[in-house]
Amino acid sequence: MTAKTKLTQLLILFFVFGGLYAQDYKFGKVSKEELMEKQYPTDSSAQAAYLYKKRISYYRYDKGVGLRLITEIHNRIKIYSKDGFDFATEAIDLYGSGGTDEKVTSIKGYTYSLEGDEIVESKLDKGSIFRTQQSKNYDQVNFTMPNVKEGSVVEYQYKITSPYVQTIDDFVFQHSIPVKKLEAKMRILEYFRFNQRTKGFLMINPKTEVIPDHGLGIDVTEIAFDMDNIPALREEKFVTNIDNYRSGMKFEIVSLEIPGSLHEVYSKTWDDVVRTIYQSGSFGDELKRTGYFEDELDALLATTSDEVARIQKVLTFVKQKVKWNSYLGFASDEGTRKAYKEGTGNSADINLMLVSMLNHANIKAYPVLVSTRDHGIPIFPTLEGFNYVVAVAKVGDGYHLLDATNVFSTFNVLPTRALNWYGRMVSEGGNSEVIDLMPKHKSMDAVMMSVSLNEDGSVEGKLRQQYTNNNAYVFRNVYNKGTEEAYLEELEKEQGDIEISDFSLENNLNLGKPVQQEYQFYKEDAYESIAGKLYVTPMFHLAQKENPFKSERREYPIDYGYPWQDKYMITINIPDGYAVEHLPEPISLVLPEGLGKFTYNISASGSSISLRVEMEINTPIFPPQYYQNLKELYRQVVEKESEKVILVKA
């Protein structure tokens, strides 16, 4: 290789991985080269990218106030397309309790765009910064950068001041868009001890050194991260919470020791965490309160002795008496007595009340601490690991999970938000054990459909569909959130613009039975007629049209939420004067270890075609090593369900 060739290759690499211009990450120093960049060098599909992402967290002592944890943020983001406009909005979560609140200050930002050969700046207006209450303890500050266009660069910075010096927010290094340059630092006082735990799949090699903090007058330990070209972590279908798998660093408090003054240990086991929760007045004490409901509940249960029937009556009673106010929590907000009286409460008010009532009804019941799907998987023992509570009742040797926050939840059918692997069942005295939250019984979606072909390429048909267990729960929540008209409009769109008539619904509010919908439908251009032959996709609008798994590989689990089975029984009435020339071949596919299967059987008899298709997933969660198996299964499903029946004139 000649010297000239080597130089050329080096220049190409330099252009691809850093550009031919020097980066200046000082706030406000956005270059024309950054504005002219049309796509991210190593990911042409990126809608936007962090050109620079910086975070510094450190401690500061404020006279008259005390120690504070300060976090400074500086982000510079390139917007490549309209789909990337969402990244011009920032949301800052702030925690507060008992009048002690986190605060955000020093917000400033600019949008930079190229007009001709000139860089035009648009300043973030203070009137465009909004604060909203998200829950009892969380507020959110939002702002959207002004005058964003394709090709713009937005840049902003702000400072968060927190009195919660023992709690360090996770350092997040990976996002749904790539990061070109990341710098982050955490400076820890010599009095604190934190466990440092990496998460995600990237190699993280921080640099650690002890440096003097002249503002505090003591030494601090600085953990510094300097990373380049971090790839995007894109969310695929069937994942609980993608944040569980983003690369980053967690800091978990172990102890605080001030020589001659204070020594406090915070590191806990899960037993310590549960015992602390149980001993709090807003949890353990609420389980013991019964006087406010005894008379009404005793009258309700007077004629019922069967344990399962008593559980169902208590569950229905709580749902009717107290409505959920949408606030999550494992601890009661205002007390179960007040929630009962006023008819509204948070998740703990309702489900701790449910446990108390079940025990009063001579049903052995316990609270179960849960982390909801959007809260993440509680890996390390900490009070922040849980944010929800459900109930469990013991009947014979079996445990049955219950949740009264949703009117459509039933025996062993929890709201989807609570289906997050495992919880911790809390027994008397604060003892605990792990309990599996994932459903054991498959949820069914069964369809029976009869279709007739019209000469103009349209079809008319009748469909009956039945849902059980978690599928029924999901259906009822969707159907009942609005009007029937709005539901049918959405259903028509989802099913490929069919026209629905004569709709009927059974067991919508009878939770002990499967819910069943039935309707007639009409669809134009449902099949092709070419040279006297009819080409028909026998599953019509019910066919799986695309593979949900598109990535080359997947590093996080596939989470369906619950095991399920889909069944389709379809009858196609052959038009007069036609006969079957070709039918797709039957097929049967099985996943390793019996984790799932797909079967497709089709036959013709006389003037009709019968099709039976079944697909089942027998476990709610697949480890990532099964990704390729699932991807291949869906590839073959899509291929098979797109195959045509060919009819010819007899």
Buried (B, 14 or more C-beta within 10 A) or exposed (E): EEEEEEEEEEEEEEEEEBBEEEBEBEBEEBBEEBBEBEBBBEBEEBBBBBBBBBBBBBBBBEEEEEBBBBBBBBBBBBBBBEEBBBBBEBEBEBBBEEEEBBBBEEBEBBBBBBEEEEBBEBEBEEEBBEEEEEBBBBBBBEBBBBBBBBBBBBBBBBBBBBBBBBBBBBBBBBBBBBBBBBBBBBBBBBBBBBEBEBBBBBEBEBEEEEEEBEEBEEEBBBBBBEBEBBBBBBEBEBBBBBBBBBBBBBBBBBBBBEEEEEEEEBBBEBBBBBBEBBEBEBBBBBBEBBEBBEEEBEEBBEEBEEBBEBBBBBBBBBBEBBBBBEBBBBBBBBBBBBBBEEEBBBBBBBBBBBBBBBBBBEBEBBBBBBBBBEBBBBEBBBBEBBBBBBBBBBBEEEBBBBBBBBBBBBBBBBBBBBBBBBBBBBEEEBEBEEBEBBBEEBBBBBBBBBBBBBEEBBBBBBBBBBBBBBBBBBBBBEBBEEEEEEBBEEBBEEBBEBBBEEBEBEBBEEBEEBBBBBBBBBBEEBBEBEEEBBEBBBBBBBBBEEBEBEEEEBEBBBBBBBBBBBBBBBBBBBBEEBEBEEBBEEBEBEBEEEBBBBBBBBEBEEEBBBBBBBBBBBBBBBEBEBBEBBBBBBEBBBEBBEBBBBBBEE
